[in-house]
Amino acid sequence: MTNPQPLMTDQPTSLEVTVGRLLRQRPLTLATAESCTGGLIGHRLTEVAGSSAYFLGGIIAYSNKVKAHLLGVKPETLEVHGAVSAETAIEMARGARRALGADIAVSVTGIAGPDGGTADKPIGLTYIALAAAHDERVERFVWDQDRVGNKWESSEAALRMIQDYLLRVGP
């Protein structure tokens, strides 16, 4: 399958604009921890003018070493559950929130493809987590696209998770 949206756009989508508006209204700050998306979520957030008011930054933690050293993912978590797991995703989100001092952090870890999948962890498997002061959640997805499409779908799902959280907590 091909990517439904271009990775690089001239204009932010309504999802990025909505997330930005909701963060400004609350007012809350956001950080990201990205593995398989390689900074795509941060890129999309910063396509919105004025995003520095709420987006503090992100950590691209592609290797397990970076996940452990910069985000505080426990070596035992990586050893027992692996880099692509719900447990790692939530530790990544907690670590980004702590490291960057954000109110909310979202993390993504997955297998974008075209290689790296197994019977237990197929290509397209992605875990997305959100950590906030009084709320944590992790969702599992399996995308069925090429590498670019899987990355795009993961970024969309992460932005939707942030939007859903912000709508639940209210202004």
C-alpha positions, -999 to 999 in steps of 0.1 A, spaced: 0 0 0 11 36 -5 11 64 20 -23 81 22 -7 114 31 27 129 22 52 128 50 62 164 44 34 188 39 32 225 31 3 230 55 -4 214 89 -34 191 89 -65 200 110 -54 174 136 -21 192 144 -40 225 145 -66 211 168 -41 195 192 -22 228 193 -54 248 200 -64 224 228 -30 225 244 -31 263 244 -66 264 259 -57 242 288 -27 255 289 -6 223 289 28 214 275 37 183 254 68 162 248 74 132 225 95 101 226 97 85 192 112 53 179 98 40 147 83 74 137 118 89 138 106 124 148 75 126 125 52 135 154 75 164 164 78 175 128 40 176 124 35 195 156 60 221 147 44 227 113 19 248 133 30 283 138 34 292 175 38 255 185 67 266 208 41 278 232 31 242 240 56 217 224 87 214 245 105 190 223 111 153 217 136 125 220 142 102 190 150 70 208 157 46 180 181 24 198 176 5 231 206 23 245 189 57 240 156 43 254 175 33 285 199 62 290 178 92 279 143 80 287 149 57 317 134 25 302 145 -2 325 170 -28 310 147 -55 325 118 -41 305 137 -42 273 151 -77 280 118 -93 291 93 -75 269 114 -61 241 116 -26 226 83 -30 208 59 -36 238 33 -18 258 57 -18 288 84 -1 269 60 24 254 47 36 287 82 38 302 92 59 272 63 83 277 70 86 314 107 92 306 100 120 281 76 137 304 102 136 332 132 145 310 115 175 293 93 186 322 61 184 302 26 181 314 19 153 288 41 130 268 33 106 240 56 78 229 57 55 199 76 22 194 70 -2 167 81 -21 136 77 1 106 90 -25 81 97 -38 56 120 -61 77 121 -69 114 88 -86 120 82 -120 136 52 -142 141 47 -126 176 56 -91 165 46 -86 129 56 -57 106 33 -28 114 30 -36 151 30 -3 171 24 7 207 15 43 215 15 55 250 5 87 268 16 98 302 1 127 322 0 136 359 -31 115 366 -35 94 335 -16 68 316 -27 47 286 -12 25 260 -28 13 228 -17 -14 204 -20 -11 166 -10 -33 136 -8 -12 104 -9 -29 70 11 -4 49 46 1 36 72 17 59 62 53 51 25 45 55 31 27 89 50 57 102 22 81 90 -5 60 106 14 58 139 18 96 139 -19 100 132 -28 77 160 -5 94 185 -20 128 176 -55 114 180 -45 100 214 -34 134 225 -65 150 212 -88 125 229 -70 130 262 -72 168 259 -110 166 251 -115 144 282 -97 167 306 -115 198 294 -104 234 294 
